[in-house]
Amino acid sequence: MDTKLKKFSYSYSLKIIAFVLAITTFTAALYIVFDTIVKSNGDINPDMLFQDNYYESDDFYNDVERITGNLSVLLEEYKNKEYINAGNSINENELEDNTENLYYQFVDESKKYNPNLSDNENREIFREEYKAQIENIKKNMIENDLRRYNLIQNVLDDYSGINYFASDGTNTFKNSNNTSIKDFEEYPSYILIENNNVEVTPEEISNGDIFWRLNTYSNNIDLTNDKIYLGFTDNYLRTEIDEWRSNKNIIEDKSYQVLSLSLIFLISFIYLIYSIGRKPEDDDIHLSGVDKIYTDINIVIEFSLIALWTIFWAAPHNNVSIKLFIPGTVIISTLGLLLLLSLVKHIKNKTIIKHSVTYIIFHKIFSFFKEVYNNGNIAVKIILIVIGYPLLVVATFFMFPITIGVAAYLVLRKIKEFNSIKEGVKRIKDGELNHEINIESKGEFSRLANDINSIADGLNQAVENEVKSERLKSELISNVSHDIRTPLTSIITYVDLLKREEHDEQTSEYIDVLDEKSQKLKVLTDDLFEASKANSGNIPVNLEKINLVSLITQGIGELDYKVKESNLEFKMNYKSEKMYVMADGKLLWRSIENLFSNVFKYAVKNSRVYIDIIENDENIYLTIKNISAYELNISPDELMERFKRGDESRNSPGSGLGLSIAKSLIELQGGEFKIQIDGDLFKVILKLNRA
C-alpha cells in the first residue's frame, strides 16, 4: 500500500471521526425508531411502506375481522338467548372433558365405585350419584355462553361508522335499519357475504388479506341461509383514510432517515473493523489497555450491555425515560463498540481463543492431564477421568455450563469415533472389505481402527485370491468340458454305428456297456459345462412375466412318463391359478426340472411329493418336499457343493451337479435357493420376485 495512503487510512484522527460517526448515527437511528413508536402509541406499522391504500391496511383488516368474526360466532354458535338457555350452545367436547374429570373423582373417592363391574356399569352409577354436579357443570357452561353472548353484542355496539346486518333466516343482528343488499350497496364501501359468495366495493379491498380471509370463511361453512352485510359510512372512511395517509407519510419519512443514518453507520463501522489495531508505520496488530480484558469476559459484558439496553427499551416510557434515551444509548453503544473492536483486534491477532480465562484454565489442566495420560496405561487413564473430571467441575463451578459443554463435546467425539469403528466393523462383516475406518485423533480408538483396517486388508487379499482361484477353476472345468465333448461325440457316433452291425453275443454286450458309459459321460460333461457357465454368470437372462402355476403344471404333464415309472404322487397346493413371477422362462424351468430330476432319483418309491406355492406382497415362494430313499446324514450346505450326492455310495444315476446348477440359475434371476433337511424329509425352497 502506498505510504501516504496507509498513513491517511490508519490515522488516529480518521479512526476517531469514524468512531464518533458510528455512535452518532447508531444512536440517532434508534432514537427515530423509538420516538416514532412512543409518540404513535404503536399505531404506525412498518408494513404501511408496502401498502398502496387504506383497504390493504391492518386497521381495515382488523375492523372487518372483528365484526365478521363476532357476527359469525353469534349466528353459528349462540343464535339467541333462548337457544343458549336451552343448552343447545354447549360444547359437547368441553362437557365431556369436565364430566370425565368428575368421573375420575368418583373412581377415587366414591364408595359406590365397584372395580368388579364393567366401565359402562360404573358410569351408570356415576351418572346417577353425580347427577346434580353434572347439571351444575351444564348450568355454568350456559352462564358462560350467555356472558360471552352479551360481551360480543357490547363489542359490536361500540363500533361507530360501520353498519352491519347478519341473519341466518331466523336470528338477526344489526345496528341500523338497513337490511337489504340495495341498502348496503348505497354505502361508498361495503362487504356483502351471501350464498357462499363475497362481493366488495371498492375493488381495492380484493387486493388485501381480508378478501382472502372472507373467501376462505365463506367456503368452509354453509352460507346458504346465512348472510353478513357490512357498510362503511363517508365520515368513518374519511377519518380512517386521512389517519392512514398521515401515518404512511410519517413512516416513509422516518424510514428514509433511518436508512441514510444506517448507511453512514455501516460505512464507518466497516472502516473501523478494517483499520482498528493497525498503525501507519507497520502492518502489525497493536493492542491497547482495553484489549487486556479477557475475550470471554468481554463477551459476557457485551451481552450484559445488550440486555440492559433491551430492558430499558421494553420498560414503560415517560418524559424522563425519553430524555434519558439518547445519553443512555450513547454510553452503552460506546462501551459496546469499544469492546467489539477489541474482539476484532484479537481475531486479527489470532488470540480470540487463547486470550480467555476459559482457555487458560483448560489449557493448564489439559496439559497436566495429557502429560500423565500419555505416560500411563489404560487403568491410569480411566482413574484420571473418573477422579479428575469431578475435581475440574468443582474448581470451575463459576463456569459450570462451559465445563459441562466441553465434557459433552469430548464424550460425543469419542462416541462418534466408537460408532465409526462399530459401523466400519459391521460394513466389513457384511462384505465391504475395501471400507476403511478413519479416526483423525490419536489414542486407543485410532490404534484399534488401524488394526481393524489391517485385518480388512488381509481379508480383502484372501477374498481376491479365492475369487481368482474360483475363476481359474471354472475356466478349467469349462475348457476341459469343451475339449472332452469333441472326442466324446465321435465315440458316441462310432458306438452307435457299431450297434447297427451284427456281432456275436459277447461283442454286443461290450458295445452296450460302451454305449451306457459314453452316454453317462456325455451327461456329466454337459452338466459340468452348464454348472461352470451358471456359476460364472455368463448366461444371458431375459426376465418376463411368467405364471408359475401354469409352468409347473405343464412341466409335470411333460414328465408324466417319469412320474409313472417312479410311482410318485405329486400334490400341489396354491391359492390361485394365476401366480406371476418375474423370471427367465427357460432358466426357471431348467432349475425346476433339475429339482424334479433329483426327486425321481432320490425319493422313496410309491411316496408323495408336495409342491406348495405361497405369495406375499413382494415375493412368491415355491416349496418342493419329498422323503429321501437314502439316509441324509449330511448338512444342507454340504449337499449344495458340486459333485456332492445324497447317495454316498454313488450307485444312483446323476453327476451331483443338479442342485448347484439350479441354485446358480435361480440366483441369476434375482431369487434365492435354500435347502432344509429334517430327518429323511428333503425340502427345497425357492424365493422368486413377484410380478
Helices and strands as residue ranges (DSSP letters): H 3-9, H 12-40, G 46-50, G 54-56, H 58-73, I 74-78, H 81-85, H 92-109, H 119-129, H 131-157, E 162-167, E 172-174, H 181-185, E 189-194, E 197-201, G 203-207, H 209-220, E 227-232, H 234-275, G 289-292, H 295-314, H 319-348, H 357-374, H 378-395, G 397-399, H 400-429, H 444-500, H 505-536, E 544-547, H 548-558, H 560-566, E 569-573, E 580-583, H 585-602, E 608-615, E 619-627, H 636-639, H 658-668, E 672-678, E 681-689
